[in-house]
Structures are given as structure tokens and as C-alpha cells.
Amino acid sequence: MQLLASGAGGERDVEQAGIAPIGAGPGLPEWLQAGVGAEAHAAMRAHPAFGRALSCVASGMTGLYAGNRLMNRLLGDRGRAVFGLLVLYLHALAPARGGGLTAARMAALCMHTGLCSRGRAKALLALMRWGGYVAPEADPGDRRSKPLVPQERLRALQRQRWDVMFGAVALVDPAMERLARRLGEPAFSDALIVALGDAFCAGYRVVSDAPPLDGLIDHDGALMVLLALLSCEDEDQPPPAIAELARRFDLSRAHVLQLLREGEARGLVQRGEKGAGRLSPAGRDAAGRFFAAAFCLVAASAREAEREAARA
């Protein structure tokens, strides 16, 4: 499933849904520029503990998704993971900035950011309602707007991902250990969601720092498969079998094989006679660049969330 799509017509949809044109100003917010710029990215990769952090996030994320049908169905590719975050973002966003989760606003925001089409956004939101991840607001002030509310099931999935990321980032940035303890505070977690959503709406994309992964990780399970190869190598284990990867991440063997072949064609995967293969040096470099950018984004957003929570 490839979710990221053209955002043509998104500005008109945003205006019609009553959402402020977030991120339409010149460039990224100052806190984001400082946190994810080339200097911060280079410092992250040069840190002596970065290799351990990369291994930690690889084993943590693959462990989180392995055998977890809910995670793999709801957040199994980059686009759907972002979709889940934007659902929480619209709910946490202040009304003065166009906040408030409705199907119309979610569809407009997805078009505005180029995440997916209006129809796909509404279909995914309907699936989330069916699965109990969002529900109609119990007592809306204006029934015509049909507001929705994220449920604890969705928040729990997001917290699981954050626990892994914060644990890895803390190896290179000790302040993240302290900030991770605040994830259970509604004011802090909502501010973190808004900071991450603002970054996405302003046009920042983690994958832009790892171009060889662009497009590939929009497919179901692709990032998990690559991380599983990385984990096996770091733990000095033999390459996993294709059937094992399919079972762990709720994929078909044909789909896993297609992912591996695309990875090989991009020079990211080295296939052998047995098993799924290993990451090539270029594949490991791409994974490192991707997660260095992700770590920088999480660290910068957490610090911004702390400042916002203190001002609230």
C-alpha cells in the first residue's frame, strides 16, 4: 500500500474545511531548522553511541511489529504511520489554528500535505472507526460538524513507537531519558504531537535525508524488513528466511520477495543463496541517515513540546 500522493487542490480543500494553511509560511519553524539541519544531522551520526542507537531502534521496532497484527495493519508503512499521527494532531491542535478532528478536516489536511487523496483519507478514517481507534464525540456542541475523538487504542500504539524511539535517542542525547518520563503527561504528549505534526505540515520529511529509501518504505512492511536484516547482522545471526519475515510482519512471501528484489535493485540489499540476504554498506548507510534524521526530529520536537507545555 502506497499512501503518499499528490496534494493537488489541497489548499482549496483546507480553506473549505476551515483549517489554517499550516506550514504555508516561508521555510521551517526556527526550532525545527536548528534541530534537523545539516549540522545537527552530522553531529548525530558522528556521536560514538549512534551505532548502538541504530541497533536499538532496529531491534525495538522489529520487536514491536513482530506478530502484532494491529501494528502492521494500522501503522505498517510510512504513510499510514503519518496518518495516525495526523489524526492525533488535528485533535490536539488548538481551535484557533483549525484544530478539531472531523472526516472533512482530515481529508483536507491529507490533501494539503500530499499524504493521500481525499477518498483514501476518508476510507482510512472509516477503518479506524470500525477498529475502535477513533469514535464520534459523545456530546458535540455542533452536531453538523460530526467531530471524532482518538481512542486509547490509537494513543497506546503511538506511545509504543515513542518508547522505542526515545529509548534509542537517549543513548546519544541523555535529555531524552528525562523527557521520555513525561510521555504520560497529556499536556506534554499533546504538545509533542503538535510539534511533530507541525514539522510534517511545514514540509519536513525524514526520508529526504535518505533518498535511496524514498518510495521503498511507502510499501507495507518495507522498513521493518530492512530493519530485520540490520538487526540480524548486528546480533551476528544468519539472514532470516523469507517465510520468517512474512510471518513476523503479517506479509505474504511474494510481497517480501518483491521488497527484497527492489532493495537489491537499489543497491540496498545483498542477496545470497539462502535466506533474505543482508543490508549492503549502502543500505546500512541509508538506514543510518534515515534514523539520524528521525532522531533529530524527535529530539527537537520533544524540546519544543517541553517549552510549549511550560507556557500552557
C-alpha positions as CSV (number, residue, x, y, z in Angstrom):
1,M,0.0,0.0,0.0
2,Q,1.5,3.3,-1.1
3,L,-0.2,6.2,0.8
4,L,1.8,9.3,-0.1
5,A,0.3,11.0,-3.1
6,S,-0.1,14.3,-4.8
7,G,-1.6,17.1,-2.9
8,A,-3.1,18.9,-5.9
9,G,-6.0,21.1,-4.9
10,G,-5.2,20.7,-1.2
11,E,-5.1,24.4,-0.4
12,R,-8.7,24.8,-1.6
13,D,-9.8,21.8,0.5
14,V,-8.0,23.2,3.5
15,E,-9.8,26.5,3.2
16,Q,-13.2,24.8,2.7
17,A,-12.7,22.7,5.8
18,G,-11.7,25.7,7.9
19,I,-8.1,24.7,8.5
20,A,-5.4,27.3,8.6
21,P,-2.8,26.8,5.9
22,I,-0.3,25.3,8.3
23,G,3.3,25.4,7.1
24,A,2.5,27.7,4.2
25,G,4.8,30.3,5.5
26,P,8.5,30.8,4.5
27,G,10.6,27.8,5.5
28,L,10.5,25.6,8.6
29,P,10.0,27.0,12.1
30,E,13.2,28.1,13.8
31,W,13.2,25.4,16.4
32,L,12.9,22.8,13.6
33,Q,15.6,24.3,11.4
34,A,18.0,24.2,14.3
35,G,17.1,20.7,15.3
36,V,17.1,18.9,11.9
37,G,19.6,20.9,10.0
38,A,22.8,19.5,8.4
39,E,24.9,20.4,11.4
40,A,22.6,18.6,13.8
41,H,22.3,15.6,11.5
42,A,26.1,15.3,11.1
43,A,26.6,15.6,14.9
44,M,24.0,12.8,15.5
45,R,25.7,10.4,13.1
46,A,29.2,11.2,14.4
47,H,28.2,10.5,18.1
48,P,30.1,7.5,19.4
49,A,26.8,5.9,20.6
50,F,25.0,6.3,17.3
51,G,25.7,2.8,16.2
52,R,24.2,1.4,19.4
53,A,21.2,3.7,19.0
54,L,20.6,2.4,15.4
55,S,20.8,-1.2,16.6
56,C,18.4,-0.3,19.5
57,V,15.8,1.2,17.2
58,A,16.1,-1.7,14.7
59,S,15.6,-4.4,17.4
60,G,13.0,-2.3,19.2
61,M,10.8,-1.5,16.2
62,T,11.0,-5.1,14.7
63,G,10.1,-6.5,18.1
64,L,7.2,-4.1,18.4
65,Y,5.8,-5.1,15.0
66,A,6.7,-8.8,15.0
67,G,3.4,-10.8,15.3
68,N,1.5,-7.6,16.1
69,R,-1.3,-7.6,13.5
70,L,-2.7,-4.3,14.8
71,M,0.6,-2.5,14.4
72,N,1.2,-4.0,11.0
73,R,-2.3,-3.2,9.7
74,L,-2.7,0.3,11.1
75,L,0.9,1.6,11.0
76,G,2.6,-0.8,8.6
77,D,4.1,1.7,6.2
78,R,5.3,5.3,6.4
79,G,2.1,6.8,5.1
80,R,-0.2,5.1,7.5
81,A,2.1,5.9,10.4
82,V,1.9,9.5,9.5
83,F,-1.8,9.3,9.0
84,G,-2.2,8.0,12.6
85,L,-0.1,10.9,13.8
86,L,-2.2,13.5,11.9
87,V,-5.4,12.1,13.4
88,L,-3.9,12.8,16.9
89,Y,-2.6,16.1,15.6
90,L,-5.9,17.5,14.5
91,H,-7.4,16.5,17.8
92,A,-4.6,18.2,19.8
93,L,-4.3,21.3,17.7
94,A,-5.8,24.5,19.1
95,P,-9.2,25.5,17.6
96,A,-7.6,28.9,16.7
97,R,-5.3,27.0,14.4
98,G,-8.0,24.9,12.8
99,G,-7.9,22.1,15.2
100,G,-10.7,19.6,15.7
101,L,-10.9,16.1,14.2
102,T,-13.6,15.6,11.6
103,A,-13.5,13.5,8.4
104,A,-13.7,16.6,6.3
105,R,-10.7,18.3,8.1
106,M,-8.7,15.1,8.0
107,A,-9.3,14.7,4.3
108,A,-8.4,18.3,3.7
109,L,-5.2,18.1,5.7
110,C,-4.1,14.9,3.9
111,M,-4.6,16.7,0.6
112,H,-2.8,19.8,1.8
113,T,0.3,17.8,2.9
114,G,0.2,15.5,-0.1
115,L,-0.2,12.4,2.1
116,C,-3.1,10.9,0.2
117,S,-6.3,11.6,-1.7
118,R,-9.5,12.8,0.0
119,G,-11.2,9.5,-0.7
120,R,-8.4,7.4,0.8
121,A,-8.2,9.6,3.8
122,K,-12.0,9.1,4.5
123,A,-11.7,5.4,3.9
124,L,-8.8,5.0,6.3
125,L,-10.6,7.1,8.9
126,A,-13.7,4.8,8.5
127,L,-11.5,1.8,9.1
128,M,-10.1,3.4,12.2
129,R,-13.7,4.0,13.4
130,W,-14.6,0.4,12.7
131,G,-11.5,-0.8,14.6
132,G,-12.2,1.3,17.6
133,Y,-9.3,3.7,17.2
134,V,-11.5,6.8,16.8
135,A,-15.1,7.4,17.7
136,P,-17.7,10.1,17.4
137,E,-17.6,12.7,20.1
138,A,-20.1,11.9,22.9
139,D,-21.7,15.3,23.2
140,P,-20.6,17.6,20.3
141,G,-21.6,21.3,20.5
142,D,-22.4,21.4,16.8
143,R,-23.7,18.1,15.5
144,R,-23.3,19.2,11.9
145,S,-19.5,19.1,12.2
146,K,-19.5,15.4,13.3
147,P,-16.4,15.6,15.4
148,L,-14.3,12.5,16.2
149,V,-12.1,11.6,19.2
150,P,-9.0,9.4,19.1
151,Q,-9.4,6.4,21.4
152,E,-6.9,4.9,23.9
153,R,-6.1,2.1,21.4
154,L,-4.6,4.6,19.0
155,R,-2.8,6.6,21.7
156,A,-1.3,3.3,23.1
157,L,0.1,2.4,19.6
158,Q,1.7,5.8,19.3
159,R,3.2,5.6,22.8
160,Q,4.7,2.2,22.0
161,R,6.5,3.7,19.0
162,W,7.7,6.7,21.1
163,D,9.0,4.4,23.8
164,V,11.3,2.7,21.3
165,M,12.4,6.0,19.7
166,F,13.0,7.9,22.9
167,G,15.0,4.9,24.3
168,A,17.2,4.9,21.2
169,V,17.7,8.7,21.1
170,A,18.6,8.8,24.8
171,L,21.8,6.8,24.0
172,V,23.1,9.9,22.1
173,D,21.0,12.6,23.9
174,P,20.6,11.9,27.6
175,A,18.0,14.7,28.0
176,M,15.6,12.4,26.1
177,E,15.6,10.0,29.1
178,R,14.1,12.7,31.2
179,L,11.6,13.8,28.5
180,A,10.5,10.2,27.9
181,R,9.2,10.1,31.5
182,R,6.8,12.9,30.6
183,L,5.1,11.0,27.7
184,G,2.3,10.1,30.1
185,E,1.5,13.7,30.8
186,P,-1.4,14.8,28.5
187,A,-0.1,18.4,28.1
188,F,3.4,17.2,27.1
189,S,2.3,14.4,24.8
190,D,-0.2,16.7,23.1
191,A,2.5,19.4,22.6
192,L,4.8,16.7,21.2
193,I,2.1,15.6,18.7
194,V,1.5,19.2,17.6
195,A,5.3,19.7,17.2
196,L,5.7,16.6,15.1
197,G,2.5,17.4,13.1
198,D,3.7,21.0,12.5
199,A,7.0,19.7,11.2
200,F,5.2,17.4,8.7
201,C,2.8,20.2,7.7
202,A,5.7,22.6,7.2
203,G,7.1,20.2,4.6
204,Y,9.8,18.4,6.6
205,R,10.2,14.7,5.5
206,V,12.7,12.5,7.3
207,V,13.2,10.4,4.2
208,S,14.6,13.4,2.3
209,D,17.9,12.7,4.2
210,A,17.9,9.1,2.9
211,P,16.9,9.4,-0.8
212,P,17.6,5.7,-1.6
213,L,14.7,4.7,0.7
214,D,12.2,7.1,-0.8
215,G,9.3,5.2,-2.3
216,L,10.5,1.9,-1.0
217,I,9.5,2.4,2.6
218,D,6.0,3.5,1.5
219,H,5.2,-0.2,0.9
220,D,3.8,-2.4,3.5
221,G,6.4,-3.7,5.9
222,A,9.4,-2.5,3.8
223,L,11.1,-0.6,6.6
224,M,10.5,-3.5,9.1
225,V,12.1,-5.9,6.6
226,L,15.2,-3.7,6.2
227,L,15.5,-3.3,10.0
228,A,15.2,-7.0,10.5
229,L,18.1,-7.6,8.2
230,L,20.1,-4.9,10.1
231,S,19.2,-6.5,13.4
232,C,20.3,-10.0,12.4
233,E,23.7,-8.6,11.2
234,D,24.2,-6.6,14.4
235,E,23.4,-9.6,16.5
236,D,25.6,-11.8,14.4
237,Q,22.7,-14.0,13.4
238,P,22.2,-15.7,10.0
239,P,20.0,-13.9,7.5
240,P,16.3,-14.5,8.2
241,A,14.2,-16.7,5.9
242,I,11.7,-15.0,3.6
243,A,8.9,-17.1,5.2
244,E,10.0,-15.9,8.7
245,L,9.9,-12.2,7.7
246,A,6.4,-12.8,6.1
247,R,5.1,-14.4,9.3
248,R,6.7,-11.7,11.6
249,F,5.3,-8.7,9.8
250,D,2.0,-10.2,8.5
251,L,3.0,-10.1,4.9
252,S,2.9,-12.6,2.0
253,R,6.1,-14.3,1.0
254,A,5.6,-12.9,-2.5
255,H,5.4,-9.4,-1.1
256,V,8.6,-9.9,1.0
257,L,10.4,-11.2,-2.0
258,Q,9.3,-8.2,-4.1
259,L,10.6,-5.9,-1.4
260,L,13.9,-7.6,-1.3
261,R,14.2,-7.5,-5.1
262,E,13.5,-3.8,-5.1
263,G,16.0,-3.3,-2.3
264,E,18.6,-5.2,-4.3
265,A,17.9,-3.2,-7.4
266,R,18.5,0.0,-5.4
267,G,21.8,-1.4,-4.1
268,L,20.5,-1.6,-0.5
269,V,20.3,-5.4,-0.1
270,Q,22.8,-8.1,-0.9
271,R,21.0,-11.4,-1.7
272,G,22.6,-14.8,-1.1
273,E,21.8,-18.3,-1.9
274,K,19.9,-18.8,1.4
275,G,17.6,-16.5,3.4
276,A,16.6,-13.0,2.7
277,G,20.1,-11.6,2.4
278,R,21.8,-8.7,4.2
279,L,21.9,-5.0,4.0
280,S,24.7,-3.7,1.8
281,P,27.0,-1.0,3.0
282,A,24.8,1.5,1.0
283,G,21.7,0.0,2.7
284,R,23.2,0.4,6.2
285,D,24.2,4.0,5.3
286,A,20.7,4.8,4.1
287,A,19.2,3.3,7.3
288,G,21.7,5.4,9.3
289,R,20.8,8.6,7.5
290,F,17.1,7.9,7.9
291,F,17.2,7.3,11.6
292,A,19.7,10.1,12.3
293,A,17.1,12.4,10.8
294,A,14.3,10.7,12.7
295,F,16.3,11.0,16.0
296,C,17.0,14.7,15.3
297,L,13.3,15.3,14.7
298,V,12.2,13.5,17.8
299,A,14.7,15.3,20.0
300,A,13.9,18.8,18.5
301,S,10.1,18.1,18.8
302,A,10.4,16.9,22.4
303,R,12.3,20.1,23.4
304,E,9.7,22.2,21.7
305,A,7.0,20.3,23.4
306,E,8.6,20.9,26.8
307,R,8.7,24.7,26.1
308,E,5.1,24.7,24.9
309,A,3.9,22.7,27.9
310,A,5.7,25.1,30.2
311,R,3.9,28.0,28.6
312,A,0.5,26.4,28.8
